[in-house]
Amino acid sequence: MFSTCGKLVLGSYFLIKMAESGSKKTEKRDESELDMPIWSVVSFDRCEASGLTYSEAAQKLAELDSQKVSGLCIITDEAASRVDA
């Protein structure tokens, strides 16, 4: 439905733009940091692996734990870059 003064058309335009803007925010929220290759596994001794997704890091941690490596944890690559080797 169109209005001769354009208010309805403009109102619809802004509603569509707001909806598009909201969907972009939703898409960004769907991207999880857990799926990004930004995770490292560190031990008491050193950084054991980096550039992993969180799932890969958890697998690496389990593998190292089975090898009796001490002090394991998962942190971001950024934090791992500060770990003294």
KOLGU-4560 file (N, C-alpha, C; in nm, 3 decimals, padded with zeros to 5 digits):
<recs>
<n_xx: 00.085 n_yy: -00.117 n_zz: 00.000 ca_xx: 00.000 ca_yy: 00.000 ca_zz: 00.000 c_xx: 00.089 c_yy: 00.123 c_zz: 00.000 mol: A seq: 1 type: MET>
<n_xx: 00.059 n_yy: 00.219 n_zz: -00.086 ca_xx: 00.140 ca_yy: 00.340 ca_zz: -00.098 c_xx: 00.060 c_yy: 00.461 c_zz: -00.053 mol: A seq: 2 type: PHE>
<n_xx: 00.126 n_yy: 00.552 n_zz: 00.008 ca_xx: 00.065 ca_yy: 00.677 ca_zz: 00.050 c_xx: 00.110 c_yy: 00.788 c_zz: -00.044 mol: A seq: 3 type: SER>
<n_xx: 00.024 n_yy: 00.884 n_zz: -00.069 ca_xx: 00.061 ca_yy: 00.993 ca_zz: -00.159 c_xx: 00.166 c_yy: 01.084 c_zz: -00.096 mol: A seq: 4 type: THR>
<n_xx: 00.173 n_yy: 01.090 n_zz: 00.035 ca_xx: 00.273 ca_yy: 01.176 ca_zz: 00.098 c_xx: 00.406 c_yy: 01.101 c_zz: 00.119 mol: A seq: 5 type: CYS>
<n_xx: 00.409 n_yy: 00.972 n_zz: 00.094 ca_xx: 00.535 ca_yy: 00.897 ca_zz: 00.104 c_xx: 00.568 c_yy: 00.847 c_zz: 00.243 mol: A seq: 6 type: GLY>
<n_xx: 00.488 n_yy: 00.882 n_zz: 00.341 ca_xx: 00.520 ca_yy: 00.841 ca_zz: 00.478 c_xx: 00.517 c_yy: 00.690 c_zz: 00.494 mol: A seq: 7 type: LYS>
<n_xx: 00.419 n_yy: 00.626 n_zz: 00.437 ca_xx: 00.410 ca_yy: 00.481 ca_zz: 00.449 c_xx: 00.526 c_yy: 00.414 c_zz: 00.378 mol: A seq: 8 type: LEU>
<n_xx: 00.561 n_yy: 00.465 n_zz: 00.261 ca_xx: 00.673 ca_yy: 00.409 ca_zz: 00.185 c_xx: 00.802 c_yy: 00.428 c_zz: 00.263 mol: A seq: 9 type: VAL>
<n_xx: 00.827 n_yy: 00.548 n_zz: 00.313 ca_xx: 00.948 ca_yy: 00.574 ca_zz: 00.391 c_xx: 00.950 c_yy: 00.490 c_zz: 00.517 mol: A seq: 10 type: LEU>
<n_xx: 00.837 n_yy: 00.480 n_zz: 00.583 ca_xx: 00.829 ca_yy: 00.398 ca_zz: 00.704 c_xx: 00.865 c_yy: 00.253 c_zz: 00.675 mol: A seq: 11 type: GLY>
<n_xx: 00.814 n_yy: 00.200 n_zz: 00.564 ca_xx: 00.846 ca_yy: 00.064 ca_zz: 00.524 c_xx: 00.993 c_yy: 00.050 c_zz: 00.491 mol: A seq: 12 type: SER>
<n_xx: 01.049 n_yy: 00.149 n_zz: 00.424 ca_xx: 01.191 ca_yy: 00.147 ca_zz: 00.389 c_xx: 01.277 c_yy: 00.137 c_zz: 00.515 mol: A seq: 13 type: TYR>
<n_xx: 01.247 n_yy: 00.219 n_zz: 00.614 ca_xx: 01.326 ca_yy: 00.218 ca_zz: 00.737 c_xx: 01.307 c_yy: 00.088 c_zz: 00.816 mol: A seq: 14 type: PHE>
<n_xx: 01.187 n_yy: 00.033 n_zz: 00.813 ca_xx: 01.164 ca_yy: -00.094 ca_zz: 00.880 c_xx: 01.244 c_yy: -00.206 c_zz: 00.813 mol: A seq: 15 type: LEU>
<n_xx: 01.249 n_yy: -00.203 n_zz: 00.679 ca_xx: 01.327 ca_yy: -00.304 ca_zz: 00.607 c_xx: 01.475 c_yy: -00.288 c_zz: 00.640 mol: A seq: 16 type: ILE>
<n_xx: 01.525 n_yy: -00.164 n_zz: 00.639 ca_xx: 01.666 ca_yy: -00.140 ca_zz: 00.670 c_xx: 01.698 c_yy: -00.182 c_zz: 00.814 mol: A seq: 17 type: LYS>
<n_xx: 01.608 n_yy: -00.157 n_zz: 00.906 ca_xx: 01.630 ca_yy: -00.199 ca_zz: 01.045 c_xx: 01.634 c_yy: -00.351 c_zz: 01.054 mol: A seq: 18 type: MET>
<n_xx: 01.546 n_yy: -00.418 n_zz: 00.982 ca_xx: 01.543 ca_yy: -00.564 ca_zz: 00.982 c_xx: 01.672 c_yy: -00.620 c_zz: 00.922 mol: A seq: 19 type: ALA>
<n_xx: 01.719 n_yy: -00.559 n_zz: 00.812 ca_xx: 01.845 ca_yy: -00.604 ca_zz: 00.751 c_xx: 01.960 c_yy: -00.583 c_zz: 00.846 mol: A seq: 20 type: GLU>
<n_xx: 01.961 n_yy: -00.470 n_zz: 00.913 ca_xx: 02.067 ca_yy: -00.440 ca_zz: 01.009 c_xx: 02.065 c_yy: -00.541 c_zz: 01.123 mol: A seq: 21 type: SER>
<n_xx: 01.948 n_yy: -00.574 n_zz: 01.171 ca_xx: 01.936 ca_yy: -00.674 ca_zz: 01.278 c_xx: 01.982 c_yy: -00.810 c_zz: 01.235 mol: A seq: 22 type: GLY>
<n_xx: 01.956 n_yy: -00.848 n_zz: 01.110 ca_xx: 01.998 ca_yy: -00.980 ca_zz: 01.063 c_xx: 02.150 c_yy: -00.987 c_zz: 01.051 mol: A seq: 23 type: SER>
<n_xx: 02.215 n_yy: -00.876 n_zz: 01.017 ca_xx: 02.361 ca_yy: -00.874 ca_zz: 01.012 c_xx: 02.419 c_yy: -00.895 c_zz: 01.150 mol: A seq: 24 type: LYS>
<n_xx: 02.358 n_yy: -00.833 n_zz: 01.251 ca_xx: 02.404 ca_yy: -00.851 ca_zz: 01.389 c_xx: 02.385 c_yy: -00.995 c_zz: 01.432 mol: A seq: 25 type: LYS>
<n_xx: 02.273 n_yy: -01.055 n_zz: 01.391 ca_xx: 02.247 ca_yy: -01.195 ca_zz: 01.425 c_xx: 02.351 c_yy: -01.285 c_zz: 01.361 mol: A seq: 26 type: THR>
<n_xx: 02.386 n_yy: -01.257 n_zz: 01.234 ca_xx: 02.487 ca_yy: -01.337 ca_zz: 01.166 c_xx: 02.619 c_yy: -01.330 c_zz: 01.240 mol: A seq: 27 type: GLU>
<n_xx: 02.656 n_yy: -01.211 n_zz: 01.287 ca_xx: 02.781 ca_yy: -01.194 ca_zz: 01.359 c_xx: 02.778 c_yy: -01.272 c_zz: 01.490 mol: A seq: 28 type: LYS>
<n_xx: 02.663 n_yy: -01.273 n_zz: 01.556 ca_xx: 02.651 ca_yy: -01.346 ca_zz: 01.682 c_xx: 02.660 c_yy: -01.496 c_zz: 01.659 mol: A seq: 29 type: ARG>
<n_xx: 02.619 n_yy: -01.542 n_zz: 01.539 ca_xx: 02.625 ca_yy: -01.684 ca_zz: 01.509 c_xx: 02.768 c_yy: -01.732 c_zz: 01.494 mol: A seq: 30 type: ASP>
<n_xx: 02.860 n_yy: -01.642 n_zz: 01.457 ca_xx: 03.000 ca_yy: -01.677 ca_zz: 01.446 c_xx: 03.059 c_yy: -01.681 c_zz: 01.587 mol: A seq: 31 type: GLU>
<n_xx: 03.095 n_yy: -01.798 n_zz: 01.630 ca_xx: 03.146 ca_yy: -01.815 ca_zz: 01.765 c_xx: 03.297 c_yy: -01.811 c_zz: 01.767 mol: A seq: 32 type: SER>
<n_xx: 03.352 n_yy: -01.747 n_zz: 01.867 ca_xx: 03.497 ca_yy: -01.748 ca_zz: 01.884 c_xx: 03.548 c_yy: -01.890 c_zz: 01.907 mol: A seq: 33 type: GLU>
<n_xx: 03.462 n_yy: -01.977 n_zz: 01.955 ca_xx: 03.503 ca_yy: -02.115 ca_zz: 01.978 c_xx: 03.538 c_yy: -02.185 c_zz: 01.847 mol: A seq: 34 type: LEU>
<n_xx: 03.479 n_yy: -02.139 n_zz: 01.737 ca_xx: 03.504 ca_yy: -02.200 ca_zz: 01.606 c_xx: 03.619 c_yy: -02.133 c_zz: 01.531 mol: A seq: 35 type: ASP>
<n_xx: 03.674 n_yy: -02.029 n_zz: 01.588 ca_xx: 03.783 ca_yy: -01.957 ca_zz: 01.523 c_xx: 03.918 c_yy: -02.017 c_zz: 01.566 mol: A seq: 36 type: MET>
<n_xx: 04.016 n_yy: -02.019 n_zz: 01.476 ca_xx: 04.147 ca_yy: -02.076 ca_zz: 01.511 c_xx: 04.234 c_yy: -01.978 c_zz: 01.590 mol: A seq: 37 type: PRO>
<n_xx: 04.189 n_yy: -01.948 n_zz: 01.713 ca_xx: 04.257 ca_yy: -01.849 ca_zz: 01.797 c_xx: 04.298 c_yy: -01.906 c_zz: 01.932 mol: A seq: 38 type: ILE>
<n_xx: 04.297 n_yy: -02.038 n_zz: 01.946 ca_xx: 04.319 ca_yy: -02.102 ca_zz: 02.075 c_xx: 04.453 c_yy: -02.175 c_zz: 02.080 mol: A seq: 39 type: TRP>
<n_xx: 04.511 n_yy: -02.175 n_zz: 02.198 ca_xx: 04.638 ca_yy: -02.244 ca_zz: 02.223 c_xx: 04.623 c_yy: -02.337 c_zz: 02.342 mol: A seq: 40 type: SER>
<n_xx: 04.707 n_yy: -02.440 n_zz: 02.343 ca_xx: 04.718 ca_yy: -02.529 ca_zz: 02.458 c_xx: 04.856 c_yy: -02.504 c_zz: 02.518 mol: A seq: 41 type: VAL>
<n_xx: 04.859 n_yy: -02.467 n_zz: 02.644 ca_xx: 04.986 ca_yy: -02.444 ca_zz: 02.712 c_xx: 05.001 c_yy: -02.541 c_zz: 02.829 mol: A seq: 42 type: VAL>
<n_xx: 05.126 n_yy: -02.570 n_zz: 02.862 ca_xx: 05.158 ca_yy: -02.653 ca_zz: 02.978 c_xx: 05.243 c_yy: -02.569 c_zz: 03.072 mol: A seq: 43 type: SER>
<n_xx: 05.286 n_yy: -02.630 n_zz: 03.181 ca_xx: 05.376 ca_yy: -02.558 ca_zz: 03.271 c_xx: 05.504 c_yy: -02.519 c_zz: 03.199 mol: A seq: 44 type: PHE>
<n_xx: 05.547 n_yy: -02.599 n_zz: 03.104 ca_xx: 05.676 ca_yy: -02.579 ca_zz: 03.038 c_xx: 05.674 c_yy: -02.485 c_zz: 02.918 mol: A seq: 45 type: ASP>
<n_xx: 05.565 n_yy: -02.491 n_zz: 02.837 ca_xx: 05.567 ca_yy: -02.416 ca_zz: 02.712 c_xx: 05.429 c_yy: -02.413 c_zz: 02.646 mol: A seq: 46 type: ARG>
<n_xx: 05.423 n_yy: -02.343 n_zz: 02.533 ca_xx: 05.304 ca_yy: -02.347 ca_zz: 02.449 c_xx: 05.313 c_yy: -02.474 c_zz: 02.365 mol: A seq: 47 type: CYS>
<n_xx: 05.220 n_yy: -02.563 n_zz: 02.385 ca_xx: 05.223 ca_yy: -02.694 ca_zz: 02.317 c_xx: 05.168 c_yy: -02.688 c_zz: 02.175 mol: A seq: 48 type: GLU>
<n_xx: 05.066 n_yy: -02.604 n_zz: 02.153 ca_xx: 05.005 ca_yy: -02.590 ca_zz: 02.020 c_xx: 04.928 c_yy: -02.459 c_zz: 02.015 mol: A seq: 49 type: ALA>
<n_xx: 04.919 n_yy: -02.402 n_zz: 01.896 ca_xx: 04.842 ca_yy: -02.277 ca_zz: 01.881 c_xx: 04.775 c_yy: -02.276 c_zz: 01.744 mol: A seq: 50 type: SER>
<n_xx: 04.689 n_yy: -02.176 n_zz: 01.723 ca_xx: 04.617 ca_yy: -02.165 ca_zz: 01.597 c_xx: 04.509 c_yy: -02.270 c_zz: 01.581 mol: A seq: 51 type: GLY>
<n_xx: 04.450 n_yy: -02.310 n_zz: 01.693 ca_xx: 04.349 ca_yy: -02.417 ca_zz: 01.693 c_xx: 04.210 c_yy: -02.362 c_zz: 01.719 mol: A seq: 52 type: LEU>
<n_xx: 04.108 n_yy: -02.433 n_zz: 01.672 ca_xx: 03.972 ca_yy: -02.404 ca_zz: 01.718 c_xx: 03.963 c_yy: -02.458 c_zz: 01.861 mol: A seq: 53 type: THR>
<n_xx: 03.861 n_yy: -02.419 n_zz: 01.934 ca_xx: 03.851 ca_yy: -02.466 ca_zz: 02.072 c_xx: 03.835 c_yy: -02.618 c_zz: 02.076 mol: A seq: 54 type: TYR>
<n_xx: 03.761 n_yy: -02.674 n_zz: 01.982 ca_xx: 03.742 ca_yy: -02.818 ca_zz: 01.976 c_xx: 03.876 c_yy: -02.889 c_zz: 01.952 mol: A seq: 55 type: SER>
<n_xx: 03.955 n_yy: -02.836 n_zz: 01.858 ca_xx: 04.086 ca_yy: -02.894 ca_zz: 01.832 c_xx: 04.177 c_yy: -02.882 c_zz: 01.954 mol: A seq: 56 type: GLU>
<n_xx: 04.168 n_yy: -02.768 n_zz: 02.022 ca_xx: 04.248 ca_yy: -02.747 ca_zz: 02.143 c_xx: 04.209 c_yy: -02.847 c_zz: 02.251 mol: A seq: 57 type: ALA>
<n_xx: 04.080 n_yy: -02.874 n_zz: 02.265 ca_xx: 04.035 ca_yy: -02.972 ca_zz: 02.364 c_xx: 04.087 c_yy: -03.111 c_zz: 02.331 mol: A seq: 58 type: ALA>
<n_xx: 04.089 n_yy: -03.145 n_zz: 02.202 ca_xx: 04.144 ca_yy: -03.275 ca_zz: 02.160 c_xx: 04.293 c_yy: -03.282 c_zz: 02.189 mol: A seq: 59 type: GLN>
<n_xx: 04.365 n_yy: -03.173 n_zz: 02.161 ca_xx: 04.509 ca_yy: -03.169 ca_zz: 02.186 c_xx: 04.537 c_yy: -03.180 c_zz: 02.336 mol: A seq: 60 type: LYS>
<n_xx: 04.457 n_yy: -03.112 n_zz: 02.415 ca_xx: 04.472 ca_yy: -03.118 ca_zz: 02.561 c_xx: 04.453 c_yy: -03.261 c_zz: 02.609 mol: A seq: 61 type: LEU>
<n_xx: 04.352 n_yy: -03.329 n_zz: 02.559 ca_xx: 04.327 ca_yy: -03.467 ca_zz: 02.599 c_xx: 04.443 c_yy: -03.557 c_zz: 02.559 mol: A seq: 62 type: ALA>
<n_xx: 04.497 n_yy: -03.536 n_zz: 02.440 ca_xx: 04.611 ca_yy: -03.615 ca_zz: 02.391 c_xx: 04.733 c_yy: -03.593 c_zz: 02.482 mol: A seq: 63 type: GLU>
<n_xx: 04.762 n_yy: -03.468 n_zz: 02.515 ca_xx: 04.877 ca_yy: -03.438 ca_zz: 02.600 c_xx: 04.856 c_yy: -03.487 c_zz: 02.743 mol: A seq: 64 type: LEU>
<n_xx: 04.732 n_yy: -03.478 n_zz: 02.789 ca_xx: 04.700 ca_yy: -03.528 ca_zz: 02.923 c_xx: 04.724 c_yy: -03.678 c_zz: 02.932 mol: A seq: 65 type: ASP>
<n_xx: 04.692 n_yy: -03.750 n_zz: 02.826 ca_xx: 04.716 ca_yy: -03.895 ca_zz: 02.826 c_xx: 04.865 c_yy: -03.927 c_zz: 02.826 mol: A seq: 66 type: SER>
<n_xx: 04.945 n_yy: -03.829 n_zz: 02.783 ca_xx: 05.091 ca_yy: -03.845 ca_zz: 02.786 c_xx: 05.152 c_yy: -03.792 c_zz: 02.916 mol: A seq: 67 type: GLN>
<n_xx: 05.063 n_yy: -03.759 n_zz: 03.011 ca_xx: 05.103 ca_yy: -03.711 ca_zz: 03.145 c_xx: 05.177 c_yy: -03.576 c_zz: 03.142 mol: A seq: 68 type: LYS>
<n_xx: 05.143 n_yy: -03.488 n_zz: 03.046 ca_xx: 05.199 ca_yy: -03.353 ca_zz: 03.043 c_xx: 05.128 c_yy: -03.272 c_zz: 03.151 mol: A seq: 69 type: VAL>
<n_xx: 05.204 n_yy: -03.200 n_zz: 03.232 ca_xx: 05.148 ca_yy: -03.129 ca_zz: 03.348 c_xx: 05.111 c_yy: -02.985 c_zz: 03.316 mol: A seq: 70 type: SER>
<n_xx: 05.010 n_yy: -02.936 n_zz: 03.388 ca_xx: 04.972 ca_yy: -02.795 ca_zz: 03.385 c_xx: 04.903 c_yy: -02.750 c_zz: 03.258 mol: A seq: 71 type: GLY>
<n_xx: 04.824 n_yy: -02.834 n_zz: 03.200 ca_xx: 04.759 ca_yy: -02.801 ca_zz: 03.073 c_xx: 04.640 c_yy: -02.709 c_zz: 03.088 mol: A seq: 72 type: LEU>
<n_xx: 04.630 n_yy: -02.615 n_zz: 02.996 ca_xx: 04.509 ca_yy: -02.532 ca_zz: 02.989 c_xx: 04.495 c_yy: -02.476 c_zz: 02.848 mol: A seq: 73 type: CYS>
<n_xx: 04.374 n_yy: -02.432 n_zz: 02.817 ca_xx: 04.344 ca_yy: -02.372 ca_zz: 02.688 c_xx: 04.328 c_yy: -02.222 c_zz: 02.708 mol: A seq: 74 type: ILE>
<n_xx: 04.404 n_yy: -02.145 n_zz: 02.631 ca_xx: 04.396 ca_yy: -01.999 ca_zz: 02.636 c_xx: 04.400 c_yy: -01.945 c_zz: 02.493 mol: A seq: 75 type: ILE>
<n_xx: 04.376 n_yy: -01.817 n_zz: 02.477 ca_xx: 04.383 ca_yy: -01.759 ca_zz: 02.343 c_xx: 04.528 c_yy: -01.752 c_zz: 02.296 mol: A seq: 76 type: THR>
<n_xx: 04.544 n_yy: -01.747 n_zz: 02.165 ca_xx: 04.679 ca_yy: -01.733 ca_zz: 02.108 c_xx: 04.744 c_yy: -01.604 c_zz: 02.158 mol: A seq: 77 type: ASP>
<n_xx: 04.664 n_yy: -01.499 n_zz: 02.171 ca_xx: 04.716 ca_yy: -01.372 ca_zz: 02.220 c_xx: 04.778 c_yy: -01.386 c_zz: 02.359 mol: A seq: 78 type: GLU>
<n_xx: 04.706 n_yy: -01.454 n_zz: 02.448 ca_xx: 04.758 ca_yy: -01.477 ca_zz: 02.583 c_xx: 04.880 c_yy: -01.570 c_zz: 02.579 mol: A seq: 79 type: ALA>
<n_xx: 04.875 n_yy: -01.670 n_zz: 02.492 ca_xx: 04.985 ca_yy: -01.765 ca_zz: 02.482 c_xx: 05.113 c_yy: -01.698 c_zz: 02.433 mol: A seq: 80 type: ALA>
<n_xx: 05.099 n_yy: -01.591 n_zz: 02.355 ca_xx: 05.217 ca_yy: -01.521 ca_zz: 02.305 c_xx: 05.294 c_yy: -01.454 c_zz: 02.417 mol: A seq: 81 type: SER>
<n_xx: 05.231 n_yy: -01.440 n_zz: 02.533 ca_xx: 05.296 ca_yy: -01.379 ca_zz: 02.649 c_xx: 05.358 c_yy: -01.481 c_zz: 02.744 mol: A seq: 82 type: ARG>
<n_xx: 05.336 n_yy: -01.608 n_zz: 02.715 ca_xx: 05.389 ca_yy: -01.714 ca_zz: 02.801 c_xx: 05.539 c_yy: -01.727 c_zz: 02.773 mol: A seq: 83 type: VAL>
<n_xx: 05.618 n_yy: -01.725 n_zz: 02.881 ca_xx: 05.764 ca_yy: -01.741 ca_zz: 02.864 c_xx: 05.795 c_yy: -01.883 c_zz: 02.825 mol: A seq: 84 type: ASP>
<n_xx: 05.879 n_yy: -01.900 n_zz: 02.725 ca_xx: 05.916 ca_yy: -02.033 ca_zz: 02.678 c_xx: 06.033 c_yy: -02.087 c_zz: 02.757 mol: A seq: 85 type: ALA>
</recs>
